[in-house]
Amino acid sequence: MNVFLEGQGLGECGKQMSNRSFVTEFLLLPFAYTRELQLLQFWLFLGIYVAALLGNGLIITAIACDHHLHTPMYFFLLNLSVLDLSSISTTLPKAMHNSLWNTGDISYYECAAQVFFFLFFISAEYFLLTVMAYDRYVAIYKPLHYGTLLGSRACVHMAAAAWGTGFLYAVLHTANTFSLPLCKGNAVDQFFCEIPQILKLSCSHSSLREVGLLVVSVCLAFGCFVFIVVSYVQIFRAVLKIPSEQGRHKAFSTCLPHLAVVSLFINTGMFAYLKPPSISSATLDLVVSFLYSVVPPAVNPLIYSMRNKEIKDALRKLYEYTLFQH
């Protein structure tokens, strides 16, 4: 909770920050302030976290164990589940700890690590969702070229590109954010360390570099979004031309879950980072961040398993095998 400043004087921010500031820890904002609501928040977060662990864990196990699912689409889905597990594990355990022990403290280095890993996993997930849109486009719009365009080597390269781009993106933003001098305290108005909230603690003139990076990021995200939209326009045009109703149903059953995941992830994420300051409030920021950082990893397995016959069959066989072994 202590903020240590090198230098003298209690004048304006610019004078305070003539030398570098050092924050030893940050203070995270709780969802609730009464003890009863904090405990309720803990159990709610625990239930969501366990559901995300079980759902994504089952999908990973089913795809890994069933050789029928060793295809590009399910290879990307396996990567998506790993990223979902990783991203939710970056934010919820600390939030559960704080609500259970009635504290909001997080050390400077814990905060930096949380920012890095969260950015790494969610940005890699976004790039992976873009790759998955391309996978569905080729599978439905150019089925005869599917094996050529999406061979095993190409799939590994595209997945590695998504993970690698996410890593570089996280390194760039984390290093830039935590190199900024802080002159406005250490209270982060969020239940986890989030870049927009940390920038509010920086001197206004010092955060221009990070704002510039965020603008570049928005442009990159918008480019991926346009690619996804164009891909799905072509996909639906091709699906509507399929003569058999069964064929159309199968095509939609593999595309609609992905489209639902993309819509939930993009809409909540873009609103969190692009909403105008005039409608910003601590409560709204908490709810929106919860929607884009916690809800997608928890509901993605449900969305995919409900409309995917192959996943349900693989899980059923896995369950029967487990019963037979016992």
N, C-alpha and C positions, 0 to 999 in steps of 0.2 A: 504494500500500500504506500510505500515511501517513494517519493520522486526526488532524486538527487541531481542538483544542477551545479555545474562548474561555473565559476564566475561570480560576480557580485551584483547586487542591485535587484530591486523589485519593480523596475519600470515596465515599459511596454514589452510585448512579446519579442520584438526584434532585438531589443537590448538584452533581454534575458538569454536569448539564444545566440549571442555572439560567439559563445563556445558551445560545444556539443552537450546535449542533455542525456542523462542516463536514467532510464526507468527500470527498476529492479523487478517489478511485477505489475500486472494489470488487474483490474477489477471487472469481472463479467457481470452482466445484468441478469438477475433471476427472473423467471416467469412469474413467480409469486413471492410475497413477502411474509405471509402467515405460515406458521409451521405445518399446519394441516394441509394447506395447498402445496407446500413444497414436497411433502411426503406423497401426496397424490400425483404430483408431477414426476417424482421418482418412479413410482409404479407404472405410470403411463409410458414413460421413456423406456423402462425396462421391458414392458410388453412389446413395444414397437421394435426395440433392439433384438429381442429374442425372435420375433416374427421375421425380421430381416435376416438374421443368422440362419434360421431354419429354412426359410424359403429359398434364399440364394444358395445355401449349402446343399439343399436337395437338388437344385438345378445343376450345380457344378458336379455333384456325384452322379446324377443320371446321365449327363452328357459324357462324363469321363468313362463310365462303366458300360454304356450301351454303344456298341460299334456302329449301329444303324444311325446314330446321331453324330458320327464323325464326318460332318459335312461343313462347308464354309459357314452356312447360316448359324449352326449350333456352335461352331468354334467361336464366332463373334459373340454369341449369346453367353458362352462360358466366360469370355473376357469381360463382358458387361456385368455379370454377376460378381466376378472378382472385384471389379471396380466399385460396385455398389456396396459390397461388404467392407471394402477398405475405406470408402468415404464416410459411411455412417459410423464406423469405428473411430474415426478421427474426431467426431464432434460429440456423440451421445455419451460415451463413458465419462468424460470430464463433466458434462452437464448433469449426469446422474450423481456423480460424486459430490458436486457442489450443492445440489438440492438435498441430498441425504445428510450431509454434514453441515448444512446451513452456512456455506461459505461461497465466495465468488472469486477468490484469489487464483491467479494463474501466473506462473513466473514468466519473465521476459523470453527465455529460451523455449519454454513450453508453448508460448503463444506463437513464436516464430515458427516452431516445428508444426504447430497445428495449421497455421496459414499455408505453409509450404505443402504439406501432405494433402490438405483439403483442395487447394488449387490444382495440385498434381492429378488427383483422382477425378475431380469433376470435369476438368478440362480434357483429360484423356477420355473420359466417358462421352463428352460431347463430340469429340473427333471420331470416336468409335461409332457413335450413332450415325454420323455422316457416312462412314464406311458401310454400315449396315444398310443404309438407304441405297447405296450403290449396289450392294449385294442383291437386294430385292429387285432393283431395276434390271440388272443383268439377267437374273433368274426368270423374270416374267416377260421382259421386253425383248431380250435376246437369248432365249433358252438354248439355242444351238451353239452359242459361243460361251456358255457358262463355264464349261470345263477348261476352256482355253484361258479365259480372262480371270477366272478365280480358281486357279490351281492351288495346291497346298503351299507352294513357295510364295505365291502372290498374296495369299491370305496372311501368312506369317509376316510378310513385309508390311502389309497395310496395318495389321494390329500393332506391330513394332513401331510404325510411324505414329500411330495414335498415342501410344504410351510415351514415345520419345518426345513428341511435340508437347504433350502435357507436362513432361518433366522440365523441358527448357522454359516453357511458359511459367511454371511455378518458380523456378530458380530466378528468372528475370524479375517477376513481380515481388517475390519475397525479399530478395536482396535490395531492391529499390525502396520498398516500403520501410524496411527496418534500418535503412541508412538515413532516413529523414529525422531531423531533430524534433523532439516533442516538447511542446510548451503549454499544453492545455490539459494537464493532469494525466490520469491513467485509467479513467473509467470508460470501459468499452460498452456501449449501449447495445449489447448483443449477448446471446448465451454461448457464443464461441467467438474466437478471434476472427474478425471479418475485415477485409481491407478497407471498405468504405468507412467503417467505424473507426479504424486506426488512423485513417487520414484526417478525421475530424480533430484528432489530438495534435496534429502537426501544425506548424506555422503555415499560414495560407500560401505564402510565396514559395515555401519549400516543397509543397506537394504537387507543383506543376508537372514535374517529370512523371509522377505516377498517374496523374490525370491524363497526360499524353499517352502513356502506355494503355490506360483503360480505353481511351478512344480508339487506339489501334486494335485492341482486343475486341471492342464492339464491332468494328469493321470486319475483322476476321470471323467473328461469330455470325454476323449478318451474311457473309459470303457462304458459310456452311449452311445457314438456314435457307438461303435461296437455292443452293444445290439440292437440299432435301426436298424442298417444295417442288422444284422442277422434276426431280426424280419421281415423286409420287404422282404428279400430273401425268407423266408418261406411263407409270405403272397402272393407274386407274383407266387410262385410255386403252391399254392393252388388255386389262382384265375384262372390261365391258365387251370386248370383241370375242372373248372365249365363248364358243357355242354352247357348251354343256353347263348346266347349273352347278353340277358337282365340281367342275373345274374352277368356276368362278368362286365358289364357296371356299375351296382349298386355297386359292390365291389370296382371297381376303383374310382367311384365318391366319396366314403368315405375315400379312402386311399390317392389318389393323392394330395388333398389339404393339408393333414397333412404332406406328404412327401415334398411338396413345401415349407411349412412353416419351417420345420426342416432344409431343405437345405439352405434356405436364412439365417436363424438365425445362424446356425453352421458355414457356410462358411465365412460370414462376421465377426462374433465374433472371430473365430480362427485366421483369418488373422490379425485382429486388435491387438491381444495379442501375436501372434507368428511370425509376420513378422520380417525379419532380420533387424538390425539397419542400414545396408548399403543402404536399399531402403526407410528408414524412412525419412519423411519430414513433416513440419507443415501442409501443404496443404493435403498431402495424409492421415495423421492421422485424420484430420478433416473430410474428405470425408468418410473414412472407419468407423469411429465412428458414423457418421450420418447414414450410411447404416445399422449398426447392432443395434443401439439404437433407431432410429426414424422410419425407413422404415418398419420393421416387424409389430409393433403395428398398423401402419396405413393401411397396405395392407392385414393383416391377415383376417379382416372381409370380404374384397372383395374376397379373395381366397376361403374362406369357403362358402360364399353365392352364388358365381357364379356356383359352381359345386355341390351344395347340395340342392336337391329338397325339402327336409323336412324343411330346414331353409327358403327357398323362400316361401313355402306354409304358414309357420307360420307367416312370415312378411306380406304376403298378407292378411291373416285373421286378423292380428293385425291392418292393415291399414283400412280394411273394417269395423272393429268394431269401430275404432276411428271415421270414417265418419258417421256411424250410430248413434253414441252417440251425434254427433253434428247436 
